[in-house]
Structure formats: structure tokens, C-alpha cells
Amino acid sequence: MYLAKVRITLKPSVNDPQGLTIKGGLHNLGFTSVDSVRAGKYMEIKLDGTDQPHAEQQVKEMCEKLLANPIIEDFKFELEEEPGKTAT
């Protein structure tokens, strides 16, 4: 069994209104040293019954087909074997 840790972020050229709102809120709370904030998404996906190359390919396809919008978002992921469990 594998655990994929997926991070999806807006491309640098895309405006991030959520990040701007968070930055404003942090400034209002007194954290005036915050220069910028970029918001994103984080997901953990468990995959069962596969080998590592196949699991990597599956996660990449998931990101390309559903999890990330390739026009405005980038993605990256880490894949680790679950402790105490072996892939089949």
C-alpha cells in the first residue's frame, strides 16, 4: 500500500484572491511582516495492491485528469510506502 501526498498550487502567473485575503487577515492580526501568501490544496491518497511505478503513474493521471486544472494549476506529489504494509 502506498500513500501519495499531493500538493496543488496555482501557477505563478495566476492571480490568487484567496491568498490576498489571507494576507490581509494576517496583517489585520498584526503579522505585518507577511509579504505574500499563495493558497493551494493538499491531499493524501492511499493506493492498494500496486507496485511503485504503477502507483506513481496512477497518481500522475489522477492529477492530470481530475485533481488539478492544468491551465491554472501545477501539481507535485510524494509517494511513500505505508509502514508495516507491503505492496503487492
C-alpha positions as CSV (number, residue, x, y, z in Angstrom):
1,M,0.0,0.0,0.0
2,Y,1.3,3.5,-0.9
3,L,0.4,6.9,0.4
4,A,0.5,9.8,-2.1
5,K,0.9,13.3,-0.7
6,V,-0.3,15.6,-3.4
7,R,0.2,19.4,-3.5
8,I,-1.6,21.5,-6.0
9,T,-0.8,25.2,-6.4
10,L,-1.8,28.0,-8.7
11,K,0.8,28.8,-11.4
12,P,2.8,31.8,-10.6
13,S,1.2,33.9,-13.3
14,V,-2.3,33.2,-11.9
15,N,-3.9,35.8,-9.6
16,D,-4.6,34.3,-6.1
17,P,-7.5,36.2,-4.5
18,Q,-7.7,33.7,-1.6
19,G,-4.0,34.3,-0.9
20,L,-4.6,38.1,-0.9
21,T,-7.5,37.7,1.5
22,I,-5.3,35.6,3.9
23,K,-2.5,38.1,3.7
24,G,-4.9,40.9,4.6
25,G,-6.2,38.9,7.5
26,L,-2.7,38.2,8.8
27,H,-1.9,41.9,8.5
28,N,-5.0,42.8,10.5
29,L,-3.9,40.4,13.2
30,G,-0.6,42.2,13.4
31,F,1.6,39.9,11.2
32,T,2.7,42.8,9.1
33,S,6.0,41.1,8.0
34,V,4.0,38.8,5.7
35,D,4.8,39.8,2.2
36,S,2.7,37.4,0.2
37,V,0.5,34.3,0.5
38,R,-0.3,31.7,-2.1
39,A,-3.1,29.3,-1.3
40,G,-3.3,25.7,-2.6
41,K,-4.6,22.3,-2.0
42,Y,-3.1,19.3,-0.2
43,M,-4.5,15.7,-0.4
44,E,-3.5,12.3,0.8
45,I,-4.4,9.3,-1.3
46,K,-3.9,5.7,-0.3
47,L,-3.4,3.2,-3.1
48,D,-3.7,-0.5,-2.5
49,G,-2.3,-3.5,-4.4
50,T,0.1,-1.9,-6.8
51,D,3.9,-1.5,-7.3
52,Q,5.6,1.9,-7.0
53,P,6.0,2.7,-10.7
54,H,2.3,1.9,-11.3
55,A,1.2,3.9,-8.3
56,E,3.2,6.9,-9.5
57,Q,1.6,6.6,-12.9
58,Q,-1.9,6.4,-11.3
59,V,-1.3,9.5,-9.1
60,K,0.0,11.4,-12.1
61,E,-3.1,10.5,-14.1
62,M,-5.4,11.4,-11.3
63,C,-3.8,14.9,-11.0
64,E,-3.9,15.4,-14.8
65,K,-7.5,14.2,-15.3
66,L,-9.3,15.5,-12.1
67,L,-7.4,16.8,-9.2
68,A,-5.5,19.8,-10.8
69,N,-6.6,22.2,-13.5
70,P,-3.6,22.1,-15.9
71,I,-4.4,25.5,-17.3
72,I,-4.0,27.4,-14.0
73,E,-2.5,24.9,-11.5
74,D,0.7,22.9,-11.0
75,F,1.0,19.7,-9.0
76,K,3.6,17.6,-7.4
77,F,3.5,14.6,-5.2
78,E,5.5,12.3,-3.0
79,L,4.8,8.6,-2.8
80,E,5.8,6.6,0.2
81,E,5.1,3.0,1.2
82,E,2.9,2.7,4.2
83,P,4.8,1.5,7.2
84,G,4.2,-2.1,8.1
85,K,2.4,-2.8,4.9
86,T,3.8,-4.2,1.7
87,A,2.7,-3.5,-1.8
88,T,1.6,-6.5,-3.9
